Amino acid sequence: MAQFMSIHRSPGLSREEFAATAPDVIESKHAKMQHVWVNIFEGFIVTLYEGENKEMVIKEFERLGFPYDEVHEIQIDMPREGLEALAAGQ
């Protein structure tokens, strides 16, 4: 399965509203949420999803009624140590 990073802007989102979405997000009918980063104060959300393709991730957001601004397939997943090794020519 491919991984996809998405960006969502939801100004005014409260912690309670965010928490209320959790059961539906966990259900994962079309794509599976792997990780989420949230700045409640700015209403800025980044998610990491795993899915068959971008269209299935978008279909999952539509199922959830969750608007998105961007969805991008991840081509490289590398921790800092990997980048350091790459920079060192290893």
C-alpha positions in Angstrom: 0.0 0.0 0.0 1.1 3.5 -0.7 1.3 6.3 1.8 -0.3 9.7 1.4 0.3 13.0 3.3 -2.7 15.4 3.5 -3.2 18.9 4.6 -6.4 20.2 6.1 -7.4 23.6 7.3 -10.2 23.7 9.8 -10.2 27.0 11.7 -12.2 27.0 14.9 -11.9 23.2 15.4 -12.1 22.3 19.0 -10.5 19.4 20.8 -14.0 18.0 21.5 -14.9 18.2 17.8 -11.6 16.6 16.8 -12.1 13.8 19.4 -15.7 13.2 18.1 -14.3 12.3 14.7 -12.0 9.5 16.1 -14.4 6.5 15.9 -15.2 7.2 12.2 -11.6 7.8 11.3 -10.6 4.6 13.0 -13.2 2.7 11.0 -11.1 3.2 7.8 -13.3 2.0 5.1 -11.3 3.1 2.0 -7.9 4.1 3.4 -6.3 3.8 6.8 -5.1 6.8 8.9 -1.6 6.1 10.2 -0.7 9.3 12.0 -2.1 12.8 12.6 -0.5 16.1 13.6 -2.9 18.9 14.8 -2.5 22.5 15.7 -5.8 23.2 17.3 -5.1 27.0 17.7 -4.5 27.5 14.0 -6.9 24.7 12.7 -4.0 23.1 10.8 -4.0 19.3 10.4 -1.6 17.0 8.6 -2.5 13.3 8.2 -0.6 10.3 7.1 -2.8 7.7 5.3 -2.2 4.4 3.8 -4.3 3.4 0.8 -4.5 1.7 -2.6 -4.2 5.1 -4.4 -4.9 8.8 -4.0 -8.5 8.4 -5.1 -9.2 6.0 -2.2 -7.8 8.4 0.3 -10.0 11.2 -1.1 -13.0 8.8 -1.0 -12.2 8.2 2.7 -12.2 12.0 3.4 -15.5 12.3 1.5 -17.0 9.4 3.6 -15.9 11.3 6.7 -17.2 14.6 5.5 -13.7 15.9 6.2 -12.5 18.7 3.8 -8.9 18.6 2.6 -6.7 21.1 0.9 -3.9 18.8 -0.4 -3.2 15.1 -0.8 0.2 13.9 -1.9 1.7 10.4 -2.4 4.9 9.9 -0.4 7.8 8.7 -2.5 10.6 8.8 0.1 10.2 8.1 3.8 13.5 8.7 5.6 14.4 9.5 9.2 17.1 12.0 10.0 19.8 9.3 10.3 19.0 8.2 6.7 19.3 11.7 5.4 22.6 12.2 7.3 23.9 8.9 5.7 22.7 10.2 2.3 24.5 13.5 2.8 27.7 11.7 3.8 27.6 9.6 0.6 26.9 6.3 2.3 
